[in-house]
Amino acid sequence: MNIIFFDSASLRTHLLPFTFTRPVADLRVGILTIKEKFETYFNQYLKNTGHSDTPNHTFSFLTQSYLQEKFPISFGGDENLYINGATLPTLDFFQKIDTLQSETAIFSDNAEGTQLIAFKTKEQFKDVEKFYDYALKVAKQSTEKINIQYLQRTWDIFRNNKQEIEKDFDLITTGRTSQIVTDKNTVLYNEERIFIEEGASIKCAVLNAEKGAIYIGKNASVEEGAIIRGSFALGEGSVINTNSNMRGDTTIGKFCKVGGEVSNCVFFGYSNKGHDGFLGNAVIGEWCNLGAATNCSNLKNNYGTVRIWNYSEENYEKTELQFCGLLMGDHSKSGICTMFNTATVVGTGANVFGEGFPPKFIPSFAWGNGNHQTKFVTTHIDALFKTAERMMSRRDVEFTEVEKRLLTKVFEETDNYRFWESNPMFS
């Protein structure tokens, strides 16, 4: 079967800035990205139903046109199953889509509203809007509604992270044997809920899985004095620095370096928080760097609920959240001693530094702090390319022409948020 993850226009906008640079199904929540969850669940479902010897199934994306070069769509076979990329799958969900008839849809039946979740057709679409229009038109004739979770807002990523770590842990470790910790100075609590992949190194650390599972990825490293509480996931090749405090419900994606105090956060991958400082209830994209002593508030002094920048409304949205920290898009950075206020949103390619608190919404490619001492200016795109090339080369990843074209498009698409460009008094 050919499985294609489509971006719902409304959900994609609500998941910015992270979806500026990736399809929705490439978001990481729990141990795996949404696409990786589907691939793993699908293989498990085929095995459970005695179809593990069936031909390989393809997984690809139907997303914004400027993202398709990096995240291509592929067609094959007689039918295409389009799945909403924001869906958080379960094994039961595959029973529904396995019996889905051609030209038939599945919608969500949740209190939050209705979303198209899946649609099967022989038609091949390369335009997400044309697909959506066709699916909604045809689906009126034959539909099914189910109750299923899906990402609706950026903060759903950290709010659902504990649940998804536990689900992913069981999904990818059941029937497998963890590597043994040989270091006599490392202490493990509830060892049966700790899984360590091949090549991982753990020295003189405390891993406490009494309140949630702990997953340590291939060739990852936990350095001396680190304390980790579950639920927790450490991706392949990532490092938890000396004397770090990982307070649980946290995912550190692939090839990150993280230290200090971290609580209920998701790092997508290839990002650094190498020094002391607090980060809580946060989502950090790829190729980000938080300078030494960067601190982020995740709770207002009056214990009230927070308002968060909403790209769809182009304004701050009232929420029921009491805890929310930093939401930072790809290729953004903070200087040493940067202080982020509660529920701060930073776009793509921003460089934040200077005294005092910056605004709670920092547009993409902003450079500075936004206050009277270091007002915002616009990052030169060529300078950002040079920084990205240097940073990515440190992880042996090539900064390609495809990446340049993608970031250039994001730069163009986000110019309306850089208010200082049209009003000299702000620059």
C-alpha positions in Angstrom: 0.0 0.0 0.0 1.1 3.5 -0.7 0.7 5.7 2.4 0.9 9.4 2.0 0.9 11.8 5.0 -1.0 15.0 4.1 -0.9 18.3 5.9 -4.2 19.7 7.0 -4.0 23.4 6.2 -5.5 24.5 9.5 -3.5 22.2 11.7 -0.2 23.0 9.8 -0.7 26.8 10.5 -1.4 26.1 14.2 1.8 24.1 14.4 4.1 26.8 13.1 7.0 27.7 13.5 7.9 24.0 13.4 6.1 23.3 10.2 7.8 26.1 8.3 10.6 23.6 7.7 9.0 20.2 7.7 5.7 18.4 7.1 3.5 17.8 10.1 4.2 14.0 10.1 7.9 14.8 10.6 7.3 16.3 14.0 8.8 14.3 16.9 6.6 13.6 20.0 7.7 10.7 22.2 10.7 8.7 21.0 9.7 8.7 17.4 8.4 11.1 14.8 4.8 10.7 13.7 6.0 9.1 10.4 8.3 6.7 12.3 5.4 5.7 14.6 3.2 4.8 11.6 6.0 2.8 9.9 6.7 0.9 13.1 3.0 0.3 14.0 2.3 -0.8 10.4 5.0 -3.4 10.4 3.7 -4.6 13.8 0.2 -4.8 12.5 1.3 -6.8 9.5 3.2 -9.2 11.7 0.2 -9.6 14.1 -2.2 -10.3 11.2 0.2 -12.8 9.4 1.0 -10.4 6.5 4.6 -9.6 7.4 5.7 -11.1 4.0 3.7 -8.7 2.0 5.5 -6.3 -0.4 7.1 -3.2 1.1 4.8 -0.3 1.7 5.9 3.2 0.9 5.6 6.3 3.2 5.8 9.8 1.8 4.5 13.3 2.2 1.9 15.6 0.6 2.8 19.0 1.9 3.6 22.6 0.9 5.1 22.9 -2.6 8.4 24.4 -1.3 8.8 21.5 1.1 8.3 18.8 -1.4 11.8 18.9 -2.8 13.2 17.8 0.6 10.2 15.7 1.5 9.1 14.1 -1.8 5.8 12.3 -2.5 5.8 8.9 -4.1 3.1 6.8 -5.8 2.9 3.1 -6.3 0.4 0.3 -6.5 -3.3 0.6 -7.3 -4.4 2.6 -4.3 -3.2 5.5 -2.2 -4.0 5.9 1.5 -3.8 9.5 2.6 -3.4 10.0 6.3 -3.5 13.2 8.3 0.1 13.9 9.4 -1.0 15.1 12.8 -2.5 11.8 13.8 -1.0 10.0 16.9 -1.5 6.4 15.9 -2.4 3.3 17.9 -2.4 -0.3 16.9 -6.2 -0.3 16.8 -6.2 2.5 14.3 -4.7 0.1 11.7 -7.6 -2.2 11.9 -9.8 0.8 10.8 -7.6 1.8 7.8 -6.9 -1.8 6.8 -10.6 -2.3 6.0 -11.2 1.2 4.6 -12.8 1.0 1.2 -11.7 3.0 -1.9 -13.2 6.6 -2.0 -14.0 6.3 1.7 -12.9 8.6 4.5 -12.3 8.5 8.2 -13.0 11.6 10.3 -12.2 12.4 13.9 -15.1 12.4 16.3 -13.5 14.3 19.1 -14.8 17.0 21.4 -12.3 19.4 19.9 -14.0 19.2 16.5 -13.8 17.2 13.2 -10.8 16.6 11.1 -10.2 14.4 8.0 -8.0 11.6 9.3 -7.7 9.2 6.4 -8.9 8.8 2.8 -8.3 6.0 0.4 -8.4 6.6 -3.4 -6.8 5.5 -6.7 -6.3 9.2 -7.5 -2.8 10.7 -7.3 -2.5 14.2 -5.9 0.6 16.4 -5.9 -1.3 19.5 -4.6 -2.5 19.3 -1.0 -5.4 21.8 -1.5 -6.7 19.9 -4.5 -6.5 16.6 -2.6 -8.4 18.1 0.4 -11.1 19.6 -1.8 -11.6 16.2 -3.6 -11.5 14.2 -0.4 -14.1 16.3 1.3 -16.4 16.3 -1.7 -16.2 12.5 -2.3 -16.2 11.6 1.4 -19.7 13.0 1.9 -20.9 9.9 0.3 -19.2 7.4 2.6 -17.5 8.2 5.9 -16.7 6.8 9.3 -16.0 8.7 12.5 -13.6 7.6 15.2 -12.1 9.0 18.4 -8.4 9.5 17.9 -5.8 11.9 19.1 -4.0 14.3 16.8 -1.7 17.4 17.3 -3.7 20.6 17.3 -1.3 23.2 18.7 2.4 23.4 19.2 2.1 22.8 23.0 0.4 19.5 22.4 3.9 18.2 21.5 5.2 18.5 25.1 1.8 17.9 26.7 1.5 14.5 25.0 5.2 13.6 25.3 4.9 11.4 28.4 2.1 9.4 26.9 3.9 9.0 23.6 7.2 8.0 25.2 5.4 5.2 27.0 3.7 4.0 23.9 6.8 4.2 21.7 8.9 2.5 24.4 6.6 -0.5 24.4 6.4 -0.4 20.6 10.1 -0.5 19.9 11.4 -2.5 22.9 8.9 -5.4 23.3 10.6 -8.7 22.6 14.1 -7.2 22.6 16.9 -7.3 25.2 18.4 -4.1 26.6 22.2 -3.7 26.9 23.5 -4.2 30.4 24.9 -1.3 32.4 28.4 -2.4 33.5 29.4 0.8 35.4 29.3 -0.1 39.1 28.7 3.6 40.0 25.5 3.9 38.0 22.2 3.4 39.9 19.1 2.1 38.1 15.6 2.2 39.6 12.8 0.0 38.1 15.3 -1.5 35.7 12.7 -3.4 33.7 11.4 0.0 32.3 14.9 1.1 31.2 16.1 0.1 27.7 19.6 0.8 26.5 20.6 0.4 22.9 23.9 -0.9 21.5 26.9 1.4 21.9 25.4 3.6 24.6 27.7 4.8 27.4 26.5 5.6 31.0 28.9 6.5 33.7 28.2 7.4 37.4 24.6 8.4 36.7 21.2 7.9 38.3 18.3 6.6 36.1 15.0 6.5 37.9 12.2 4.8 35.9 9.7 4.5 38.8 7.4 7.1 37.3 8.0 6.4 33.6 10.1 4.5 31.1 13.7 5.5 30.1 15.0 4.9 26.6 18.7 5.5 25.8 19.4 5.4 22.1 22.3 3.9 20.0 25.7 5.4 20.8 24.2 7.9 23.1 26.1 9.1 26.2 25.1 9.9 29.8 27.9 11.6 31.6 29.0 11.6 35.2 26.6 13.0 37.8 23.6 13.1 35.5 20.2 12.4 37.0 17.4 11.2 34.7 13.8 10.6 35.7 11.3 8.9 33.4 9.5 9.3 31.2 12.6 10.1 29.2 14.1 9.4 25.7 17.6 10.1 24.5 18.1 9.8 20.8 20.9 8.2 18.8 24.3 9.8 19.3 23.1 12.4 21.8 24.9 13.4 25.0 23.6 14.3 28.5 26.3 16.5 30.0 28.0 16.1 33.4 25.8 17.0 36.4 22.6 17.5 34.3 19.1 17.2 35.8 16.6 15.6 33.4 13.3 15.9 35.3 11.1 13.7 33.2 8.6 13.7 30.4 11.4 14.8 28.1 12.7 13.7 24.7 16.2 14.6 23.5 16.2 13.7 19.7 19.2 12.5 17.7 22.7 14.0 17.9 21.9 16.7 20.6 24.1 17.9 23.5 22.0 18.9 26.5 22.9 20.0 30.0 21.5 22.0 32.9 17.9 21.5 34.2 15.3 20.2 31.7 11.7 19.3 32.4 9.0 18.1 30.0 10.8 19.3 26.9 11.1 18.0 23.3 14.3 18.5 21.3 13.6 17.4 17.7 17.3 16.7 17.0 20.8 18.2 16.2 20.3 21.0 18.8 22.4 22.1 21.8 21.7 23.3 25.3 25.2 22.5 26.6 25.3 24.6 29.8 23.5 25.3 33.0 20.1 27.0 32.9 16.4 26.0 33.1 14.2 24.9 30.3 10.7 23.5 31.0 7.6 22.7 29.0 9.3 23.6 25.8 9.8 22.4 22.2 13.1 23.1 20.4 13.5 22.5 16.7 16.6 21.3 14.8 19.9 23.1 14.6 19.2 25.4 17.5 21.7 26.4 20.1 20.9 27.9 23.6 23.9 29.8 24.9 25.3 29.4 28.4 22.9 30.3 31.3 20.0 30.7 28.9 16.9 30.5 31.2 13.2 30.2 30.3 10.2 30.9 32.5 7.5 28.3 32.3 5.1 29.7 34.9 3.8 33.2 35.5 4.4 34.8 38.9 0.6 35.0 39.4 0.1 31.3 38.5 -2.3 32.3 35.8 -2.9 30.8 32.4 -0.8 31.9 29.5 -1.4 33.5 26.1 0.7 32.2 23.1 1.4 33.6 19.7 -0.9 32.0 17.1 0.3 32.2 13.5 -3.2 31.5 12.2 -4.8 34.4 14.1 -1.6 36.5 13.9 -2.2 37.4 17.5 -1.9 36.0 21.0 -4.2 33.2 21.8 -5.7 32.5 25.2 -5.1 29.0 26.5 -5.8 26.9 29.5 -2.1 26.2 30.0 -0.5 27.2 33.3 2.9 25.8 32.3 4.5 26.7 29.0 8.1 27.7 28.2 10.0 28.2 25.0 8.8 27.2 21.5 11.8 27.7 19.1 11.9 26.9 15.4 14.8 25.5 13.4 18.1 27.2 13.1 17.4 29.7 15.9 20.0 30.6 18.6 20.2 32.4 21.9 23.2 34.2 23.3 24.7 33.7 26.8 22.4 34.7 29.7 19.4 35.1 27.5 16.1 35.2 29.5 12.9 34.0 27.8 9.5 34.9 29.3 6.7 32.4 29.8 5.3 31.0 26.6 7.7 32.6 24.2 7.6 31.7 20.5 10.7 32.1 18.4 10.5 31.6 14.6 13.0 30.1 12.2 16.6 31.4 11.9 16.4 33.9 14.7 19.4 35.0 16.8 18.3 36.3 20.2 20.7 38.1 22.5 21.0 41.1 24.8 19.9 42.3 28.2 16.3 42.0 29.5 13.4 39.9 28.3 12.8 39.8 24.6 9.2 39.9 23.3 7.0 36.8 23.6 6.9 36.5 19.9 10.2 36.7 18.0 9.7 36.6 14.2 11.8 34.4 11.9 15.2 35.8 11.0 15.1 38.4 13.8 18.6 39.5 15.1 18.8 41.1 18.5 16.5 41.5 21.5 13.8 43.8 20.5 14.3 46.3 23.3 15.7 49.8 23.2 19.4 48.7 23.5 19.4 45.9 20.9 16.5 46.5 18.6 15.7 43.9 16.1 17.3 43.9 12.7 16.9 41.2 10.0 19.4 38.4 9.7 21.1 38.4 6.3 20.2 35.1 4.7 23.7 34.5 3.4 25.0 34.9 7.0 22.5 32.4 8.2 23.6 30.0 5.5 27.2 30.3 6.7 26.3 29.6 10.3 24.1 26.6 9.3 26.9 25.2 7.2 29.4 25.4 10.1 27.0 24.0 12.6 25.8 21.1 10.4 29.4 20.2 9.4 30.1 19.5 13.1 27.5 16.7 12.9 28.8 15.5 9.5 25.6 16.7 7.8 25.8 18.5 4.5 24.1 21.9 4.1 22.6 21.4 0.7 21.2 23.6 -2.0 17.9 22.0 -1.2 18.2 23.4 2.3 19.1 26.8 1.0 16.1 27.0 -1.2 13.8 25.9 1.6 15.1 28.5 4.0 15.0 31.2 1.4 11.3 30.4 0.9 10.7 30.6 4.6 12.6 33.9 4.7 10.3 35.2 2.0 7.1 33.8 3.5 7.8 35.4 6.9 8.7 38.9 5.9 5.3 40.2 7.0 6.1 39.4 10.6 9.3 41.5 10.6 7.6 44.7 11.6 10.8 46.7 11.9 11.5 46.4 8.1 8.5 48.7 7.3 8.8 51.0 10.4 12.2 52.6 11.0 11.3 53.5 14.6 11.6 49.8 15.6 15.1 49.4 14.1 
